[in-house]
Amino acid sequence: MEEAHMNGRRMFELAQELAIAKSRQDVPAAMKLFHPDMVLETPAFGTTVKGPAENEKALTRFFRSFPDYHVVLQGHAGNGGTLICWGTAQMTMTGDRFGVVPNGRRAELPVFIQFAFEDDLISGERFFFDLSALCAQSGVSTDAVRRKLFGDVAGPLNQ
């Protein structure tokens, strides 16, 4: 069976709608754009979630940690079923999710996002940004945040 490909304009429309919904912290609006098998990956946080319930929980948690999150997509490229967008995200780290006390300043970070599509919905999002840049602008230790997110994964050095 041949897979139908979406056109680039439609893929970017969906990505832009998602960016607007997330910039408003509008979880219900974001969820309407997701395929039932939606997979959301945030490598900087080491998280991967799948399906409606996990995606809703992940977005809600993200917006608790970054209540003023705002993203602007500045460019994109796509092919058939995949779209890559790049732009800038602004967000203020709050709360104790990361085991540190942030300085309350708003960080501005370059981001790039890989999207996949199925049935005229977003079926995958991989959200990339530099965790060290976020931590530096938030006045917290990247090492402390990484330990909270990933545990003590360094282990002893091999000799």
C-alpha positions as CSV (number, residue, x, y, z in Angstrom):
1,M,0.0,0.0,0.0
2,E,1.4,3.4,-1.0
3,E,1.7,6.0,1.7
4,A,0.0,9.3,0.9
5,H,2.3,12.3,1.5
6,M,1.1,15.7,2.7
7,N,2.1,18.8,0.9
8,G,4.6,21.1,2.6
9,R,2.2,24.0,3.0
10,R,-0.3,21.8,4.9
11,M,2.5,20.4,7.1
12,F,3.7,23.9,8.0
13,E,0.1,25.0,8.7
14,L,-0.3,22.3,11.3
15,A,3.1,23.0,12.8
16,Q,2.3,26.7,13.0
17,E,-1.1,26.0,14.6
18,L,0.7,23.9,17.2
19,A,3.2,26.7,17.9
20,I,0.4,29.1,18.4
21,A,-1.5,26.7,20.7
22,K,1.6,26.0,22.8
23,S,2.5,29.7,23.0
24,R,-0.9,30.2,24.6
25,Q,-0.3,27.2,26.8
26,D,-3.6,25.9,25.3
27,V,-3.3,22.1,25.9
28,P,-6.8,21.3,24.4
29,A,-6.0,23.2,21.2
30,A,-2.7,21.4,20.9
31,M,-4.3,18.0,21.5
32,K,-6.7,18.5,18.6
33,L,-3.7,18.6,16.3
34,F,-2.3,15.3,17.5
35,H,-2.8,11.9,15.9
36,P,-3.9,9.3,18.4
37,D,-0.5,7.6,18.2
38,M,1.3,10.9,18.7
39,V,4.9,10.5,19.9
40,L,6.5,13.6,21.6
41,E,10.2,13.5,22.2
42,T,12.3,16.1,24.1
43,P,15.9,14.7,24.1
44,A,17.2,17.6,26.3
45,F,14.9,16.3,29.0
46,G,15.3,12.6,28.1
47,T,11.5,12.2,27.6
48,T,9.4,10.4,25.1
49,V,5.6,10.1,25.5
50,K,3.0,8.4,23.3
51,G,-0.7,8.7,23.0
52,P,-3.3,11.2,24.1
53,A,-3.1,10.8,27.9
54,E,0.7,10.9,28.1
55,N,0.9,13.9,25.7
56,E,-1.6,15.8,27.7
57,K,0.2,15.1,30.9
58,A,3.6,16.0,29.4
59,L,2.3,19.3,27.9
60,T,0.6,20.3,31.2
61,R,3.8,19.5,33.1
62,F,5.9,21.5,30.6
63,F,3.7,24.6,30.9
64,R,3.8,24.4,34.8
65,S,7.6,24.5,34.5
66,F,7.6,27.2,31.7
67,P,4.3,29.1,32.1
68,D,5.3,31.9,29.6
69,Y,6.6,29.5,26.9
70,H,6.5,31.2,23.5
71,V,7.9,29.8,20.2
72,V,8.3,31.5,16.8
73,L,8.9,29.3,13.8
74,Q,11.3,31.2,11.5
75,G,11.8,28.7,8.7
76,H,11.1,25.2,7.6
77,A,11.9,22.4,5.1
78,G,9.9,19.3,4.4
79,N,9.6,16.2,2.2
80,G,6.4,14.2,2.0
81,G,5.8,13.1,5.5
82,T,8.5,15.0,7.5
83,L,8.9,18.7,8.3
84,I,11.8,20.4,10.0
85,C,11.1,23.8,11.6
86,W,13.6,26.1,13.2
87,G,13.0,29.2,15.3
88,T,13.3,30.7,18.7
89,A,11.7,29.8,22.0
90,Q,11.4,32.0,25.0
91,M,10.6,30.5,28.4
92,T,11.1,31.2,32.1
93,M,12.1,28.2,34.2
94,T,9.9,28.0,37.3
95,G,9.2,25.6,40.1
96,D,11.3,22.7,41.5
97,R,10.9,20.1,38.7
98,F,14.6,20.3,37.9
99,G,15.9,20.4,41.5
100,V,17.3,23.9,41.3
101,V,16.2,27.4,42.1
102,P,16.1,29.5,38.8
103,N,16.8,33.2,38.7
104,G,13.4,34.1,37.2
105,R,14.8,35.5,33.9
106,R,13.3,34.6,30.6
107,A,15.6,32.4,28.4
108,E,15.7,32.8,24.7
109,L,16.9,29.7,22.8
110,P,17.3,28.6,19.2
111,V,15.2,25.5,18.6
112,F,14.5,23.0,15.9
113,I,11.6,20.7,15.7
114,Q,11.1,17.6,13.6
115,F,7.5,16.7,12.8
116,A,5.9,13.6,11.3
117,F,2.3,13.5,10.0
118,E,-0.4,10.9,9.6
119,D,-4.1,11.3,8.6
120,D,-3.8,15.1,8.4
121,L,-2.6,15.3,12.0
122,I,0.8,15.6,13.7
123,S,2.0,12.1,14.6
124,G,5.4,12.9,15.9
125,E,7.4,15.8,17.3
126,R,11.0,15.9,18.3
127,F,11.8,19.2,20.1
128,F,15.5,20.0,20.2
129,F,17.2,22.8,22.2
130,D,20.4,23.3,24.2
131,L,19.8,22.4,27.8
132,S,23.0,24.1,28.8
133,A,21.9,27.4,27.3
134,L,18.6,27.1,29.1
135,C,20.3,26.5,32.4
136,A,22.9,29.2,31.9
137,Q,20.2,31.8,31.1
138,S,18.1,30.6,34.0
139,G,21.1,30.9,36.4
140,V,21.2,27.2,37.4
141,S,23.8,24.4,37.1
142,T,23.4,22.2,34.0
143,D,25.1,19.4,36.0
144,A,22.5,19.6,38.7
145,V,19.6,19.7,36.2
146,R,21.1,16.7,34.3
147,R,21.5,14.8,37.6
148,K,17.8,15.4,38.4
149,L,16.7,14.4,34.9
150,F,19.0,11.5,34.2
151,G,20.4,10.5,37.5
152,D,24.1,9.9,38.1
153,V,24.8,8.3,34.7
154,A,28.4,9.2,34.5
155,G,29.5,6.3,36.6
156,P,33.2,5.4,37.1
157,L,35.7,6.0,34.3
158,N,36.8,2.9,32.4
159,Q,40.5,2.3,32.8
